[in-house]
């Protein structure tokens, strides 16, 4: 199967249980996800060698995100560690005619502050068949936009 590399941000989703509103809920359910991370999980489930490239804080929440990806056979070898924050978003699931609400808290996340020196793109893209990224990552910060540009210009990307 193909070696596929994805680049993006994995986020911590905190959602109200059921269809409770933010002001009604006393707790949140936790799920890790993000566009490119979800793509990597799907590709791994189809048997591809899916690698996820990101930067996560070097604390237990960052490690939990890595464990979550590993559960689905996503390769986490290229995840840089550092920074202080993981991106978070809050989800209030809609009910009937009430739409869902999402509140993002991703400013200054580890990947938003990541630098080219955090990644060895020549090594990452060695023998890569496909590189996947979306417009989400370059939109979160100027540094993330520059990082995405550098990655896609890598000779092997």
C-alpha positions as CSV (number, residue, x, y, z in Angstrom):
1,X,0.0,0.0,0.0
2,X,1.0,3.6,-0.4
3,X,2.9,5.8,2.1
4,X,0.7,8.9,2.6
5,X,1.8,11.9,4.7
6,X,-0.8,14.3,6.1
7,X,0.1,17.7,7.7
8,X,-2.3,19.5,10.0
9,X,-3.6,20.1,13.5
10,X,-5.2,17.5,15.7
11,X,-7.5,19.2,18.2
12,X,-9.2,18.3,21.4
13,X,-13.0,18.5,21.0
14,X,-15.0,19.1,24.1
15,X,-18.7,18.5,23.4
16,X,-21.8,18.7,25.5
17,X,-23.4,15.3,26.1
18,X,-26.6,14.7,24.1
19,X,-28.1,17.9,22.8
20,X,-27.4,19.9,25.9
21,X,-26.5,23.6,25.4
22,X,-23.3,25.0,26.8
23,X,-25.1,26.7,29.6
24,X,-26.9,23.5,30.6
25,X,-24.0,21.1,30.7
26,X,-21.9,20.3,33.7
27,X,-19.4,18.2,31.8
28,X,-17.9,17.6,28.4
29,X,-17.2,14.5,26.3
30,X,-13.6,14.4,24.9
31,X,-12.7,13.4,21.3
32,X,-9.5,14.1,19.3
33,X,-9.8,15.0,15.7
34,X,-9.1,17.4,12.9
35,X,-9.4,17.4,9.1
36,X,-6.0,15.9,8.3
37,X,-5.8,13.7,11.3
38,X,-9.2,12.2,10.3
39,X,-7.9,11.6,6.7
40,X,-4.8,9.8,8.2
41,X,-7.1,7.6,10.3
42,X,-9.3,6.8,7.3
43,X,-6.4,5.9,5.1
44,X,-4.8,3.7,7.8
45,X,-8.1,1.8,8.1
46,X,-7.9,1.2,4.3
47,X,-4.5,-0.4,4.8
48,X,-2.2,2.5,3.8
49,X,0.9,3.6,5.7
50,X,-0.6,6.9,6.9
51,X,1.7,9.3,8.7
52,X,0.5,12.4,10.5
53,X,2.8,15.4,10.8
54,X,2.0,18.0,13.4
55,X,3.4,19.5,16.6
56,X,1.9,18.8,20.0
57,X,2.8,19.9,23.5
58,X,5.1,17.6,25.5
59,X,2.5,16.9,28.2
60,X,-0.1,14.3,28.9
61,X,-2.8,15.9,26.7
62,X,-0.4,15.9,23.8
63,X,0.5,12.3,24.5
64,X,-3.1,11.3,24.7
65,X,-3.6,12.7,21.2
66,X,-0.7,10.6,19.9
67,X,-2.2,7.5,21.6
68,X,-5.5,8.2,19.9
69,X,-3.9,8.2,16.5
70,X,-1.9,5.1,17.3
71,X,-5.1,3.2,18.1
72,X,-6.0,3.5,14.5
73,X,-2.6,2.5,13.1
74,X,-1.6,6.0,12.1
75,X,2.2,6.4,12.2
76,X,3.2,9.2,14.7
77,X,6.9,9.1,14.1
78,X,6.9,12.6,12.6
79,X,5.0,14.4,15.3
80,X,7.2,17.1,16.8
81,X,6.8,17.8,20.6
82,X,6.9,21.2,22.1
83,X,4.9,24.4,22.6
84,X,2.3,24.9,25.3
85,X,-1.1,24.4,23.8
86,X,-3.2,21.9,21.8
87,X,-6.0,23.4,19.7
88,X,-9.4,23.1,21.4
89,X,-12.9,23.4,20.1
90,X,-16.2,23.3,21.9
91,X,-19.2,21.7,20.3
92,X,-22.8,22.1,21.3
93,X,-24.7,19.6,19.1
94,X,-27.9,21.0,17.7
95,X,-31.4,19.6,18.3
96,X,-34.4,19.8,16.0
97,X,-34.4,23.3,14.5
98,X,-31.5,24.5,16.7
99,X,-28.2,24.5,14.8
100,X,-25.0,23.2,16.3
101,X,-22.5,25.7,17.7
102,X,-18.8,25.5,17.6
103,X,-16.3,27.7,19.5
104,X,-12.7,27.5,18.6
105,X,-9.8,28.1,20.9
106,X,-6.7,27.4,18.8
107,X,-4.7,30.6,18.9
108,X,-1.0,29.9,19.8
109,X,-1.4,26.1,19.6
110,X,1.8,24.1,19.1
111,X,1.3,23.7,15.4
112,X,0.3,27.3,14.9
113,X,3.7,28.3,16.4
114,X,5.7,25.5,14.7
115,X,8.8,26.3,12.8
116,X,10.5,24.6,9.9
117,X,13.3,23.4,12.1
118,X,10.8,21.2,14.0
119,X,10.6,18.9,11.0
120,X,13.0,17.1,8.7
121,X,10.9,17.2,5.5
122,X,13.6,15.4,3.5
123,X,13.3,12.4,5.9
124,X,9.5,12.7,6.2
125,X,8.9,12.6,2.5
126,X,11.4,9.9,1.7
127,X,9.5,7.2,-0.3
128,X,6.2,9.2,0.1
129,X,3.5,8.4,-2.5
130,X,1.1,11.2,-1.6
131,X,1.1,14.4,0.5
132,X,-2.2,15.6,1.9
133,X,-2.9,19.0,3.4
134,X,-5.9,21.3,3.3
135,X,-6.4,25.1,3.5
136,X,-7.2,24.8,7.3
137,X,-3.6,24.5,8.4
138,X,-2.2,27.5,6.5
139,X,-5.2,29.6,7.7
140,X,-4.5,29.2,11.4
141,X,-1.4,31.3,11.5
142,X,1.3,32.9,9.4
143,X,3.8,30.4,10.8
144,X,1.6,27.5,9.9
145,X,1.1,28.9,6.4
146,X,4.8,29.2,5.9
147,X,5.3,25.7,7.3
148,X,2.8,24.3,4.8
149,X,4.4,26.1,2.0
150,X,7.8,24.7,2.9
151,X,6.5,21.2,3.2
152,X,4.7,21.3,-0.2
153,X,7.8,22.6,-1.8
154,X,9.9,19.8,-0.5
155,X,11.4,17.9,-3.5
156,X,9.8,14.6,-2.5
157,X,6.4,16.0,-1.5
